[in-house]
């Protein structure tokens, strides 16, 4: 009988483990159903309290939390907006302003977004969302120095956040701090290698630093890109033209003009420069053809003097 003891112990142990598993699964299932019912109960309770007092701070906070978690930005914006008006009476004045600002940002209401996020940051300077999004808003306003201040703070909180690093690098580039721009744009590209606009700006940084070989390598790589391709062709052609490699420049400029959805200013620049190169190689007929096309498409455009 002694040999049965280990077997019985194993059976009892296995039974106990199965028993615990059944209890755990049962509780998990109940928890999930409770979560669903809990959401409806929160909305029902908050709605009832708001019918009695439309500015009940706890009810607004509960209802706003539901809307925010569900990404119902319109209702979240409205609910947190009312809560923001209550100021310090809100359960969390910081959270109310942050979430009102973030909801406004999702809705494209940048002025309200800026107000909410600025107030939130004044209440907590070490919040990543407030710093990062304020940095983006300041960048959009072309307040690059202020953008850098916010984005640097955000970077210390989340060092591997690619959009923050990207915007920080572009902000440094706008104020001609090329070395700083290169550092952060490279980091952003390492994390998000499909960011072609940042890759283009990195090439511009190399060009500013007189590292033309690296710049040309990147521009050449981007010539076929549907978004950045025309601008990349323009950059390649300009570098070839500056080196008096006019035939090569013509190929780049004409390749750029074959792209679809080219920005009007880029199309004009490509056309003028390819015309200039044709003049340099004494092909006046082709040069005049491009110039006439520009004049036909843009009657009020002044012609360049070559």
N, C-alpha and C positions, 0 to 999 in steps of 0.2 A: 504493500500500500504506500510505502514511502515514496516510490517513484511517481505516484499520482500527485504529490503535493506541488511540485513545480508546475505541472500541467494545470492544476486547479488555480494556482496563483496567476498563471498567464491568462486563463479564461476570465477570472474575476477582474484582473487589471484591464483586459480588453473590453469587458462589459462596462466597466466604470468610465473608460475613455469614450465609448459610444454613447453612454448616458449623458456625459457632459456635452458631447457634440450635439445631441438632440436638443438639449436645453439651450445651448448657444444659438443654434439655428432657429429655434423657436423664438428666442428673444430678438434675434436680428430681424426676423420677419415682422414681429410686432412693432419693433422700432421703426421700420420703414413705413408701415401703415400709419403709425402714430405721427410720423413726420408729415405725411400727406394730410392727415386730419388736423394736425397741429397748425399747418399753414392756414387752412380754412377757418379754424377756430380763432387764430390771431386776427385775421381780416374781419371776421364777424364781430369779435369783441371790440376791436379798434373802431369799426364803423359805428357801432352802437354808442360808444363813448363820444365820438365826434359829433354825432347827432345831438347829443346833449350839450357839448362844448366843442365847437369847431377848432379850438386852439388848445385842446388837451395835449400837452407836450409828450406824455408817455404813449398815448394812442398814435400820435403822428409819427413818433420814432419807430413804433412797432410796424405800422403800415408802410412807412418809408423803407424799412429794412426788407420787407417782403418784395416790394416793387424793385428795389435796387438789386437784390439777389436774383430776381427774374429778368433783369435787364429791361424792365419796362420804364424806359428813360423819361417818357412824358409824365407819367404819374409820379415817378420818383422825383423829378424836377419840381413838380407842383407841390408835392407833400413836403419835401425838404425845404422848399422856398418858404412855406408857411412856418416851418420850424425855425429857420434862420431868423425870421422876423421876431421870434420870441427871445432871441439872444441867449443870455445866461440861464433862462428858464428851461431851455432844452436839456434833456438828460446828458447830452454831450454836445456842447457848442462846436467843438472841433469837428466831430463826425458830421454834424448837420451841414456845416459849411463845405467840408471836403466833398461830401456826397452830392450836395446841391451843385457845386462847381463841376464835378465829374459828369453829372447828368447833363448839365448845360453844354459841356464840351462834346458829349456824344450827340447832342442835338444841333451842334454847330453854332451855339449861342456863345460866342467867344468873350463878349464883354461880361456876361454873368459868370461865365466860367472863370475868368480872371479875378473877378470880385470874390467869388466863393473860395477859390484856391489861395488867394492872397490872405484872406482872413484866416483860413485854416492854417496856413504856414505861420502866421503871426502867433497862433496859439500853440503850434508845435513845429519848430524849425527842423526837426529831424524826421519828417515824414517823407518817404520816397515819392509817393504819388504827387504830393503838392509841389515838391521841388522839380521833379522831372517835367510835369505838365506845364508849370509856370515857365520853365526854361524853353519849352517848345513855343509857348505863346509869345514870349519875349523875342524869340528868334523870328517868328512870323511878323512881329512888329518892327523888325530890323534893329532891335535894341540888343546888339550882340554881346556887349560887355555884361549887361544884366543877365542875359541868357546864360552866359558862361558861369556866372556866379551860382545860379540855381542848379545848373546841370552838374557842376563840380560837386555840389553838395549831394545831389542825387547819386552821383557816381561813387561817393564814399559809402553810401548806404547799400547800393547794389552794383558792384564793380563790373559784372558781366552782362549788364542790360544793354543789348546792342542798339536800340533806338536812342538811348541816352548818349552813348558813346558816339554814335553817328552824328546827332545834332550838335554835340559838343565840338566834334572835329570840323563840321561845316561852319560853325560859328567862329572858330579860330581862323578858318580860311578867309571868311568875310572881312576880318580885321587884319589880314595880311600876316598872321602869325603862322607861317607855313610849317615850321618844325613841329609845333604843338598840334596843328591840324593833322599832319601825317601820322603822328603817334596814335591819335584816337580813331582816325578813319581806318587805319590798318587793323586796330583791335576790333572795330565794328565789322569789318569785312571778314575777319577770321571767324567771327561768330555767325554772320549772315552773308555768306559769299555771293548770293544772288543779287546783292544791292549794287546794281550797275551805275546808278547815279554817284554813289560814293566812290566806286572804282574810277569813274571819270574824274571826279574831284581829286582823287589821289594822283592821277596822271598830271593834272594841273599843278598840284603841289610839286611834283618832280620837275615839271617844266620851270616853275618859279625858282626852284633850287638849282637850276642849270644842269639837272640830271636828265638830259634830253633822250638818251637811249632808253632809260626806263619809262619815260613818259610816252615815247613813240611806240614802245612795245604794248603798253596798255591801250592807247588810242587805236592801234591797229587791230587789237583783239576785239574792240568794241564796234568796229566799222559795220558789222552785220547785225548789230542789235536793233530791234524794231523801234526802240524808244530813243536810245542814245546814239544810234548809228550815224545819223546825219551830222550831228555835232562832232562825233569822233572823226568822221571823214574830213570835216572842215579843219579840225585841229591837225590831222595828218598832212593835209594838203598845204596848210600854212607853213608847217615845218619844212616840207619839201621845197616849197617856193622860196622860203628864206635861205635854203641851201642851194638855190638856183637849179634845182632839179625839176624843171618845169613840166616835162612830160609825165613824170611821176605825180606831180601835184595835180595835173589835169585829170589823171585817172582817179585820184582820191575825190576831187571835187565833183566829177561826173557821177561817181558811185554814190556820193551823198545825195545828189539830186534825184537819183532813182528811188530813194526811199519814199514811202508813203507817209502822209500826215506830218510833213515837215513844218516846223514853226516858221511863220512868214519871214521873220528877221533872219533866220538861218538860211532859208531858201535864197533870199536876196544876197546875203553875204557869199554863199557858194557861187551864185551866178556871176556876181561881180569879179570874184577872185579867179574863176575859171576863164572869164573873158580877159582878165589881165594877163594870165599865163599864155593864152593864145596870142595875145599881142606880143608877148616876149619871144614867142617862137615864130613870129611873122605870119600867123594865120589870121589875117584881119577879118576875113569873111565869117569865120566861126565866132570870133570875138564880137562882131557886130550882131550876129544872130542871138547870142545870149543877152546882149544889152537891149536889143529890141524886145525880147521876151520880158525882161524886167520892166521896161517902159509900158508894155501892153498890160501887164498884170498890175502895175503900180504907176498909174499915170502921173501922180504927184511926186514921185520919187525923183530926187535930183541925181543926175548921172555923175559917177566918179570921174575925176580927171586922172588919166594915166600918163 
